[in-house]
Amino acid sequence: MPMAAAAAFAAHVLRGRWFMAYGSFLIMSAAGATYIFAIYSKDIKSTLGYTQEQLNTVGFFKDVGANVGIHAGLIAEVTSPWFILAIGAAMNLGGYLMLYLSVTGRVGAKTPLWLVCLYIAVGANSQAFANTGALVTCVKNFPESRGVILGLLKGFVGLSGAIFTQLYLAFYGGGNTKPLILLVGWLPAAVSLAFLGTIRIIRTPRSPAAARREYRAFCGFLYVSLALAAYLMVAIILQKRLRFTRAEYGVSAAVVFAMLLLPFTIVVREEAALFKNKSPEEEEADDVPRALSVVTAPAKPAAQPSPESQRPTTATARILQALRPPPRGEDYTILQALVSVDMVLLFTATVFGVGGTLTAIDNMGQIGESLGYPQRSVATFVSLISIWNYLGRVAAGFASEALLARHRLPRPLILAVVLLLTAPGHLLIAFGVPGSLYAASVVVGFCFGAAQPLILASVSELFGFKYYSTLYNFCGTASPVGSYILNVRVAGRMYDREAARQGHGVAAAAGKKALTCIGVRCYRESFLVMTAVTVAAAAVAAVLAWRTRVFYAGDIYAKFKDGKTELGVDSNGSGTAKE
């Protein structure tokens, strides 16, 4: 019956791995609200009367919330992805809603700094839950394409800033940025809730032909996302040169929405091919509830008990044995990974490499203001960062996967090159050449984006998948650590010191204490510091590449190709890799 066949196909699509990937893309495209902090930070500063150091403290807690997700990883080890996404949606709505009420003065007296920091940390922390629930699950579903999938997913996060900007202009027309805080509160929560039942572990057998088709499908997602990025770039340029009406902003936002729906055609195409080739046994298996399907690894022969003389006899010996790591690429325990030299090097490179680019992104509004750029140009900088952030992520994801497959080039070496390329962007900001902030936005955005998939793929390759949720989030804590050191303690203090020397008060006549610094000197010294520490971080990444060169010279995906790794699905629909 045609209707029955259509219903069966629809159910197949909604339960399929490709629709899960599409849902992950949409969740990620709404999960990068922290990157548009520079647009509305000026309203926070002026409304609440903050100094630049206080505003940078708010930005630091925003970065802490967005990147500290160890608790999300630990929860994900024992719960299902839908539960992680639900927690993230509640935190996003609650945190940003309270921040919006504070900035608009609807909660009574002036909100103290510590409470504003708490609100933005809670709201931004939803990004860690979205990453853990959607991104980590998607990587586990496509383990042999982890570089590609990380580049695409992180790329959509990078585009989210420009997407939010278009929606904000369509809904509110620009000018007052306070409603933007409300938008970033309810929209990501709504998208996550829409896909609660979709995001789950789904592993299927993968033949060589299926692997080639899988790569072509990801290329299709890439082409659609490139078209979206190109459109956003054109829209930003036109909106900068021309004055749009609310209706024209609405049309632009509608085009963005339509382009976000385009990848669904790829999902239908891939699932149609799978549906056509399904065997009768697979069709019968689909009738069994997924909650009851369990895949178990083949039983291994029981290990022979070690002789008594070989067992550790002291507490110190037992601790040392527990900390002794397995070979690279095997499943480390959380403790083994945290104390390994490889993790220390990767974490250090991320703190000082990514921390510097994050400082530039968070301060772009104040940098533009100090150099005399209008508010519309500041919004342009944020959108440029968002788009080139996306391009950096997808370029690093696809390029690093190709370089690894063809030339066995270690990902940490590619990371070192990316960090070196960041230095010119910091120097452009430091010297404040007229018009150079546009180029700096491109360089900083691209390099910040390119570093993300390289770091996250390296974690899974070096330390295994078993505790990837936790280790992924642990490595994410490096960014706020770097942000605190370089943003709050360096850039914020140097800015306020120069502003005090100049004696420029934003509203000195009104007795407010918020200071505004004008001129190139506001950020010159701090971004010369950023340049130096970024070069040092590139050197640390190069050391990691040297240590792992033998590992990357081999076939790091061999265990997936040989079928040695299987996935177990528990009664909640979550899964773990089994060797």
Buried (B, 14 or more C-beta within 10 A) or exposed (E): EEEEEEEBBEEBBBBBBBBBBBBBBBBBBBBBBBBBBBBBBBBBBBBBBBBBBBBBBBBBBBBBBBBBBBBBBBBBBEBBBBBBBBBBBBBBBBBBBBBBBBBBEEEEEEBEBEBBBBBBBBBBBBBBBBBBBBBBBBBBBBBBBBBBBBBBBBBBBBBBBBBBBBBBBBBBBBEEBBBBBBBBBBBBBEBBBBBBEBBBBBBEEBEEEBEEBBBEBBEBBBEBBBEBBEBBBEBBEEBEEEEBEEEBBBEBBEBBEEBBEBBBEBBBEBBEEBBEEEEEEEEEEBEEEBEEEEEEEEEEEEEEEEEEEEEEEEEEEEEEEEEEBEEBBBBBBBEBBBEBEBBEBBBBBBBBBBBBBBBBBBBBBBBBBBBEBEBEBBBBBBBBBBBBBBBBBBBBBBBBBEBBEEEBBBBBBBBBBBBBBBBBBBBBBBBBBEEBBEBBBBBBBBBBBBBBBBBBBBBBBBBBBBBBBBBBBBBBBBBBBBBBBBBBBBBBBBBBBBBEEBEBBBEEEEEBEBBBBBBEBBBBBBBBBBBBBBBBBBEBBBBBBBBBBEBBEEEBBEBBEEEEBBBBBEEBBBBBBBE
